[in-house]
Amino acid sequence: MSSADALVQAIQTLCEERRLSINALARRAGLRQSTIDSILKGKSRNPKFETLEKIAAGFGMNVDEFSAYVRNFGTSTPMTPPLKTEDDLLIKFRKLSTKQRDVISQLIDLLIESN
């Protein structure tokens, strides 16, 4: 699968899983719907980095998470996208200080060990 095809599949899958229309994604991403339509129809096979960054943000992901998700579409087992609650937690986690992040990480480790 080409990277352009993987991008199309990733956008379509994320929209379906998050129950977003292309129009809703465009609004959330701050893009014109025609921009996303061009990618989905194969007219724009190499979108600008800024466009991908905005699409990622429209899904509540950063560009690295979105890129990893798209890359995984070339494999036989695509990565499951983060749930909305995971996105919310990640956003909140990034707002914490380094010391607060360390405490949260330790708590998570303790919870995992207790299972």
VMD Tcl script that builds the backbone (N, CA, C; Angstrom):
set m [mol new atoms 345]
animate dup $m
set s [atomselect $m all]
$s set {name element resname resid chain x y z} {
  {N N MET 1 A 0.845 -1.174 0.000}
  {CA C MET 1 A 0.000 0.000 0.000}
  {C C MET 1 A 0.890 1.237 0.000}
  {N N SER 2 A 0.588 2.196 -0.854}
  {CA C SER 2 A 1.379 3.424 -0.903}
  {C C SER 2 A 1.082 4.290 0.318}
  {N N SER 3 A 1.968 5.239 0.597}
  {CA C SER 3 A 1.742 6.121 1.741}
  {C C SER 3 A 0.496 6.979 1.534}
  {N N ALA 4 A 0.224 7.375 0.289}
  {CA C ALA 4 A -0.985 8.158 0.001}
  {C C ALA 4 A -2.241 7.325 0.274}
  {N N ASP 5 A -2.208 6.054 -0.129}
  {CA C ASP 5 A -3.346 5.158 0.129}
  {C C ASP 5 A -3.524 4.913 1.627}
  {N N ALA 6 A -2.408 4.763 2.337}
  {CA C ALA 6 A -2.467 4.557 3.784}
  {C C ALA 6 A -3.071 5.782 4.467}
  {N N LEU 7 A -2.720 6.976 3.982}
  {CA C LEU 7 A -3.273 8.207 4.538}
  {C C LEU 7 A -4.789 8.250 4.347}
  {N N VAL 8 A -5.242 7.908 3.148}
  {CA C VAL 8 A -6.681 7.888 2.862}
  {C C VAL 8 A -7.387 6.902 3.789}
  {N N GLN 9 A -6.850 5.690 3.895}
  {CA C GLN 9 A -7.463 4.660 4.748}
  {C C GLN 9 A -7.495 5.107 6.212}
  {N N ALA 10 A -6.416 5.739 6.653}
  {CA C ALA 10 A -6.343 6.185 8.044}
  {C C ALA 10 A -7.390 7.259 8.326}
  {N N ILE 11 A -7.513 8.226 7.442}
  {CA C ILE 11 A -8.494 9.301 7.635}
  {C C ILE 11 A -9.904 8.715 7.649}
  {N N GLN 12 A -10.198 7.857 6.698}
  {CA C GLN 12 A -11.538 7.264 6.630}
  {C C GLN 12 A -11.848 6.435 7.875}
  {N N THR 13 A -10.890 5.650 8.317}
  {CA C THR 13 A -11.094 4.801 9.497}
  {C C THR 13 A -11.281 5.635 10.763}
  {N N LEU 14 A -10.424 6.642 10.931}
  {CA C LEU 14 A -10.554 7.490 12.116}
  {C C LEU 14 A -11.886 8.232 12.117}
  {N N CYS 15 A -12.321 8.696 10.964}
  {CA C CYS 15 A -13.621 9.372 10.873}
  {C C CYS 15 A -14.747 8.422 11.255}
  {N N GLU 16 A -14.696 7.202 10.743}
  {CA C GLU 16 A -15.725 6.212 11.071}
  {C C GLU 16 A -15.725 5.893 12.557}
  {N N GLU 17 A -14.552 5.621 13.111}
  {CA C GLU 17 A -14.455 5.220 14.511}
  {C C GLU 17 A -14.839 6.343 15.461}
  {N N ARG 18 A -14.586 7.565 15.049}
  {CA C ARG 18 A -14.912 8.706 15.909}
  {C C ARG 18 A -16.228 9.371 15.525}
  {N N ARG 19 A -16.895 8.727 14.570}
  {CA C ARG 19 A -18.209 9.210 14.107}
  {C C ARG 19 A -18.146 10.667 13.670}
  {N N LEU 20 A -17.134 10.967 12.856}
  {CA C LEU 20 A -16.959 12.309 12.310}
  {C C LEU 20 A -17.221 12.289 10.813}
  {N N SER 21 A -17.956 13.257 10.338}
  {CA C SER 21 A -18.075 13.431 8.886}
  {C C SER 21 A -16.806 14.135 8.412}
  {N N ILE 22 A -16.580 14.119 7.124}
  {CA C ILE 22 A -15.422 14.830 6.564}
  {C C ILE 22 A -15.568 16.321 6.844}
  {N N ASN 23 A -16.794 16.812 6.770}
  {CA C ASN 23 A -17.046 18.216 7.054}
  {C C ASN 23 A -16.704 18.554 8.501}
  {N N ALA 24 A -17.094 17.675 9.435}
  {CA C ALA 24 A -16.785 17.903 10.851}
  {C C ALA 24 A -15.277 17.864 11.087}
  {N N LEU 25 A -14.590 16.931 10.436}
  {CA C LEU 25 A -13.135 16.873 10.545}
  {C C LEU 25 A -12.519 18.164 10.029}
  {N N ALA 26 A -12.983 18.622 8.891}
  {CA C ALA 26 A -12.444 19.860 8.300}
  {C C ALA 26 A -12.626 21.034 9.266}
  {N N ARG 27 A -13.795 21.143 9.861}
  {CA C ARG 27 A -14.043 22.235 10.814}
  {C C ARG 27 A -13.109 22.125 12.013}
  {N N ARG 28 A -12.982 20.908 12.551}
  {CA C ARG 28 A -12.108 20.713 13.719}
  {C C ARG 28 A -10.651 20.986 13.380}
  {N N ALA 29 A -10.273 20.699 12.139}
  {CA C ALA 29 A -8.887 20.866 11.710}
  {C C ALA 29 A -8.590 22.287 11.219}
  {N N GLY 30 A -9.633 23.075 11.011}
  {CA C GLY 30 A -9.423 24.428 10.484}
  {C C GLY 30 A -9.043 24.420 9.015}
  {N N LEU 31 A -9.563 23.440 8.279}
  {CA C LEU 31 A -9.283 23.304 6.852}
  {C C LEU 31 A -10.581 23.376 6.061}
  {N N ARG 32 A -10.456 23.613 4.774}
  {CA C ARG 32 A -11.623 23.518 3.904}
  {C C ARG 32 A -11.919 22.045 3.659}
  {N N GLN 33 A -13.191 21.728 3.537}
  {CA C GLN 33 A -13.552 20.344 3.242}
  {C C GLN 33 A -12.941 19.910 1.923}
  {N N SER 34 A -12.819 20.824 0.979}
  {CA C SER 34 A -12.245 20.480 -0.327}
  {C C SER 34 A -10.792 20.017 -0.211}
  {N N THR 35 A -10.081 20.521 0.795}
  {CA C THR 35 A -8.684 20.094 1.011}
  {C C THR 35 A -8.648 18.618 1.395}
  {N N ILE 36 A -9.511 18.236 2.328}
  {CA C ILE 36 A -9.552 16.833 2.757}
  {C C ILE 36 A -10.117 15.964 1.635}
  {N N ASP 37 A -11.132 16.459 0.933}
  {CA C ASP 37 A -11.687 15.718 -0.206}
  {C C ASP 37 A -10.618 15.429 -1.255}
  {N N SER 38 A -9.745 16.404 -1.502}
  {CA C SER 38 A -8.675 16.209 -2.494}
  {C C SER 38 A -7.734 15.078 -2.087}
  {N N ILE 39 A -7.464 14.990 -0.796}
  {CA C ILE 39 A -6.601 13.908 -0.304}
  {C C ILE 39 A -7.325 12.573 -0.463}
  {N N LEU 40 A -8.593 12.539 -0.067}
  {CA C LEU 40 A -9.355 11.291 -0.108}
  {C C LEU 40 A -9.598 10.795 -1.526}
  {N N LYS 41 A -9.698 11.716 -2.476}
  {CA C LYS 41 A -9.946 11.340 -3.875}
  {C C LYS 41 A -8.660 11.110 -4.665}
  {N N GLY 42 A -7.518 11.262 -3.982}
  {CA C GLY 42 A -6.244 11.006 -4.644}
  {C C GLY 42 A -5.736 12.155 -5.494}
  {N N LYS 43 A -6.391 13.304 -5.444}
  {CA C LYS 43 A -5.927 14.465 -6.214}
  {C C LYS 43 A -4.712 15.108 -5.565}
  {N N SER 44 A -4.652 15.044 -4.247}
  {CA C SER 44 A -3.519 15.569 -3.493}
  {C C SER 44 A -2.836 14.381 -2.832}
  {N N ARG 45 A -1.789 13.856 -3.474}
  {CA C ARG 45 A -1.137 12.644 -2.977}
  {C C ARG 45 A 0.064 12.942 -2.081}
  {N N ASN 46 A 0.399 14.223 -1.950}
  {CA C ASN 46 A 1.532 14.610 -1.111}
  {C C ASN 46 A 1.195 15.916 -0.387}
  {N N PRO 47 A 0.257 15.861 0.591}
  {CA C PRO 47 A -0.162 17.088 1.277}
  {C C PRO 47 A 0.971 17.704 2.092}
  {N N LYS 48 A 0.880 19.001 2.292}
  {CA C LYS 48 A 1.883 19.723 3.074}
  {C C LYS 48 A 1.877 19.251 4.519}
  {N N PHE 49 A 3.014 19.407 5.164}
  {CA C PHE 49 A 3.146 19.028 6.570}
  {C C PHE 49 A 2.110 19.753 7.421}
  {N N GLU 50 A 1.917 21.045 7.158}
  {CA C GLU 50 A 0.958 21.840 7.930}
  {C C GLU 50 A -0.462 21.265 7.808}
  {N N THR 51 A -0.798 20.757 6.628}
  {CA C THR 51 A -2.117 20.159 6.422}
  {C C THR 51 A -2.252 18.896 7.266}
  {N N LEU 52 A -1.225 18.057 7.249}
  {CA C LEU 52 A -1.251 16.826 8.051}
  {C C LEU 52 A -1.310 17.149 9.539}
  {N N GLU 53 A -0.612 18.192 9.939}
  {CA C GLU 53 A -0.623 18.622 11.328}
  {C C GLU 53 A -2.040 19.031 11.752}
  {N N LYS 54 A -2.720 19.752 10.874}
  {CA C LYS 54 A -4.087 20.192 11.173}
  {C C LYS 54 A -5.067 19.013 11.185}
  {N N ILE 55 A -4.896 18.078 10.274}
  {CA C ILE 55 A -5.762 16.890 10.262}
  {C C ILE 55 A -5.553 16.102 11.555}
  {N N ALA 56 A -4.295 15.933 11.949}
  {CA C ALA 56 A -3.998 15.238 13.203}
  {C C ALA 56 A -4.698 15.924 14.370}
  {N N ALA 57 A -4.600 17.239 14.432}
  {CA C ALA 57 A -5.239 18.007 15.510}
  {C C ALA 57 A -6.755 17.832 15.466}
  {N N GLY 58 A -7.305 17.732 14.261}
  {CA C GLY 58 A -8.742 17.507 14.122}
  {C C GLY 58 A -9.184 16.193 14.739}
  {N N PHE 59 A -8.268 15.236 14.785}
  {CA C PHE 59 A -8.553 13.943 15.421}
  {C C PHE 59 A -8.126 13.922 16.890}
  {N N GLY 60 A -7.601 15.049 17.387}
  {CA C GLY 60 A -7.137 15.093 18.774}
  {C C GLY 60 A -5.801 14.409 18.958}
  {N N MET 61 A -5.019 14.337 17.890}
  {CA C MET 61 A -3.716 13.678 17.930}
  {C C MET 61 A -2.648 14.705 17.582}
  {N N ASN 62 A -1.415 14.437 17.990}
  {CA C ASN 62 A -0.333 15.268 17.468}
  {C C ASN 62 A 0.151 14.623 16.173}
  {N N VAL 63 A 0.991 15.318 15.456}
  {CA C VAL 63 A 1.384 14.836 14.130}
  {C C VAL 63 A 2.189 13.538 14.213}
  {N N ASP 64 A 2.931 13.350 15.295}
  {CA C ASP 64 A 3.702 12.105 15.450}
  {C C ASP 64 A 2.778 10.910 15.641}
  {N N GLU 65 A 1.756 11.075 16.473}
  {CA C GLU 65 A 0.785 9.992 16.696}
  {C C GLU 65 A 0.049 9.667 15.394}
  {N N PHE 66 A -0.357 10.716 14.701}
  {CA C PHE 66 A -1.093 10.519 13.453}
  {C C PHE 66 A -0.211 9.842 12.409}
  {N N SER 67 A 1.042 10.273 12.300}
  {CA C SER 67 A 1.968 9.663 11.332}
  {C C SER 67 A 2.196 8.188 11.641}
  {N N ALA 68 A 2.341 7.868 12.920}
  {CA C ALA 68 A 2.527 6.462 13.305}
  {C C ALA 68 A 1.290 5.651 12.948}
  {N N TYR 69 A 0.132 6.225 13.158}
  {CA C TYR 69 A -1.118 5.545 12.821}
  {C C TYR 69 A -1.197 5.290 11.318}
  {N N VAL 70 A -0.862 6.302 10.529}
  {CA C VAL 70 A -0.894 6.167 9.057}
  {C C VAL 70 A 0.108 5.109 8.606}
  {N N ARG 71 A 1.321 5.142 9.159}
  {CA C ARG 71 A 2.346 4.153 8.779}
  {C C ARG 71 A 1.876 2.737 9.064}
  {N N ASN 72 A 1.153 2.548 10.132}
  {CA C ASN 72 A 0.672 1.218 10.501}
  {C C ASN 72 A -0.384 0.684 9.558}
  {N N PHE 73 A -0.953 1.540 8.715}
  {CA C PHE 73 A -1.928 1.057 7.752}
  {C C PHE 73 A -1.273 0.253 6.640}
  {N N GLY 74 A 0.027 0.368 6.495}
  {CA C GLY 74 A 0.739 -0.437 5.510}
  {C C GLY 74 A 1.013 -1.846 5.993}
  {N N THR 75 A 0.727 -2.110 7.283}
  {CA C THR 75 A 0.967 -3.431 7.854}
  {C C THR 75 A -0.334 -4.219 7.879}
  {N N SER 76 A -0.244 -5.457 8.245}
  {CA C SER 76 A -1.441 -6.295 8.271}
  {C C SER 76 A -2.319 -6.022 9.488}
  {N N THR 77 A -1.752 -5.444 10.541}
  {CA C THR 77 A -2.542 -5.144 11.732}
  {C C THR 77 A -2.393 -3.680 12.091}
  {N N PRO 78 A -3.311 -2.841 11.617}
  {CA C PRO 78 A -3.211 -1.425 11.933}
  {C C PRO 78 A -3.365 -1.159 13.426}
  {N N MET 79 A -2.662 -0.149 13.892}
  {CA C MET 79 A -2.718 0.256 15.275}
  {C C MET 79 A -4.106 0.812 15.591}
  {N N THR 80 A -4.607 0.516 16.751}
  {CA C THR 80 A -5.882 1.079 17.180}
  {C C THR 80 A -5.660 2.529 17.577}
  {N N PRO 81 A -6.489 3.443 17.066}
  {CA C PRO 81 A -6.296 4.844 17.439}
  {C C PRO 81 A -6.662 5.071 18.891}
  {N N PRO 82 A -6.078 6.096 19.503}
  {CA C PRO 82 A -6.433 6.357 20.889}
  {C C PRO 82 A -7.909 6.722 21.003}
  {N N LEU 83 A -8.529 6.299 22.085}
  {CA C LEU 83 A -9.918 6.664 22.341}
  {C C LEU 83 A -9.973 8.124 22.737}
  {N N LYS 84 A -11.134 8.708 22.655}
  {CA C LYS 84 A -11.291 10.114 23.020}
  {C C LYS 84 A -10.807 10.353 24.436}
  {N N THR 85 A -11.108 9.440 25.360}
  {CA C THR 85 A -10.665 9.621 26.742}
  {C C THR 85 A -9.144 9.577 26.840}
  {N N GLU 86 A -8.501 8.762 26.018}
  {CA C GLU 86 A -7.041 8.724 25.999}
  {C C GLU 86 A -6.487 10.042 25.475}
  {N N ASP 87 A -7.128 10.598 24.462}
  {CA C ASP 87 A -6.711 11.903 23.943}
  {C C ASP 87 A -6.803 12.954 25.041}
  {N N ASP 88 A -7.918 12.940 25.772}
  {CA C ASP 88 A -8.110 13.909 26.853}
  {C C ASP 88 A -7.044 13.757 27.929}
  {N N LEU 89 A -6.756 12.505 28.287}
  {CA C LEU 89 A -5.726 12.261 29.301}
  {C C LEU 89 A -4.353 12.733 28.832}
  {N N LEU 90 A -4.045 12.484 27.571}
  {CA C LEU 90 A -2.758 12.898 27.031}
  {C C LEU 90 A -2.626 14.414 27.041}
  {N N ILE 91 A -3.682 15.109 26.669}
  {CA C ILE 91 A -3.659 16.573 26.681}
  {C C ILE 91 A -3.433 17.082 28.101}
  {N N LYS 92 A -4.142 16.491 29.062}
  {CA C LYS 92 A -3.978 16.901 30.456}
  {C C LYS 92 A -2.582 16.567 30.967}
  {N N PHE 93 A -2.075 15.388 30.603}
  {CA C PHE 93 A -0.748 14.948 31.038}
  {C C PHE 93 A 0.333 15.918 30.554}
  {N N ARG 94 A 0.193 16.394 29.325}
  {CA C ARG 94 A 1.186 17.318 28.752}
  {C C ARG 94 A 1.203 18.668 29.453}
  {N N LYS 95 A 0.132 19.005 30.158}
  {CA C LYS 95 A 0.064 20.279 30.874}
  {C C LYS 95 A 0.741 20.215 32.240}
  {N N LEU 96 A 1.072 19.008 32.693}
  {CA C LEU 96 A 1.681 18.822 34.004}
  {C C LEU 96 A 3.164 19.174 33.977}
  {N N SER 97 A 3.680 19.488 35.160}
  {CA C SER 97 A 5.118 19.707 35.296}
  {C C SER 97 A 5.827 18.353 35.204}
  {N N THR 98 A 7.131 18.390 35.051}
  {CA C THR 98 A 7.915 17.156 34.976}
  {C C THR 98 A 7.745 16.332 36.253}
  {N N LYS 99 A 7.756 16.997 37.392}
  {CA C LYS 99 A 7.599 16.293 38.666}
  {C C LYS 99 A 6.218 15.638 38.751}
  {N N GLN 100 A 5.179 16.349 38.330}
  {CA C GLN 100 A 3.828 15.790 38.344}
  {C C GLN 100 A 3.716 14.608 37.386}
  {N N ARG 101 A 4.371 14.703 36.235}
  {CA C ARG 101 A 4.355 13.596 35.269}
  {C C ARG 101 A 5.002 12.358 35.872}
  {N N ASP 102 A 6.107 12.559 36.604}
  {CA C ASP 102 A 6.797 11.434 37.236}
  {C C ASP 102 A 5.890 10.737 38.256}
  {N N VAL 103 A 5.165 11.527 39.039}
  {CA C VAL 103 A 4.255 10.961 40.044}
  {C C VAL 103 A 3.156 10.149 39.356}
  {N N ILE 104 A 2.580 10.717 38.301}
  {CA C ILE 104 A 1.519 10.014 37.567}
  {C C ILE 104 A 2.069 8.720 36.964}
  {N N SER 105 A 3.248 8.770 36.397}
  {CA C SER 105 A 3.862 7.572 35.807}
  {C C SER 105 A 4.073 6.489 36.862}
  {N N GLN 106 A 4.505 6.887 38.048}
  {CA C GLN 106 A 4.694 5.923 39.138}
  {C C GLN 106 A 3.369 5.303 39.555}
  {N N LEU 107 A 2.327 6.125 39.616}
  {CA C LEU 107 A 0.999 5.605 39.966}
  {C C LEU 107 A 0.509 4.600 38.929}
  {N N ILE 108 A 0.721 4.910 37.675}
  {CA C ILE 108 A 0.312 3.995 36.605}
  {C C ILE 108 A 1.069 2.675 36.734}
  {N N ASP 109 A 2.369 2.768 36.986}
  {CA C ASP 109 A 3.167 1.556 37.171}
  {C C ASP 109 A 2.629 0.700 38.320}
  {N N LEU 110 A 2.271 1.356 39.416}
  {CA C LEU 110 A 1.716 0.628 40.575}
  {C C LEU 110 A 0.387 -0.044 40.199}
  {N N LEU 111 A -0.460 0.656 39.471}
  {CA C LEU 111 A -1.734 0.071 39.053}
  {C C LEU 111 A -1.528 -1.135 38.155}
  {N N ILE 112 A -0.588 -1.043 37.244}
  {CA C ILE 112 A -0.302 -2.153 36.327}
  {C C ILE 112 A 0.230 -3.349 37.095}
  {N N GLU 113 A 1.122 -3.098 38.045}
  {CA C GLU 113 A 1.709 -4.182 38.846}
  {C C GLU 113 A 0.657 -4.877 39.707}
  {N N SER 114 A -0.358 -4.140 40.150}
  {CA C SER 114 A -1.368 -4.722 41.040}
  {C C SER 114 A -2.348 -5.618 40.297}
  {N N ASN 115 A -2.349 -5.583 38.975}
  {CA C ASN 115 A -3.269 -6.453 38.211}
  {C C ASN 115 A -2.746 -7.820 38.058}
}
mol reanalyze $m
mol bondsrecalc $m
mol representation Tube
mol addrep $m
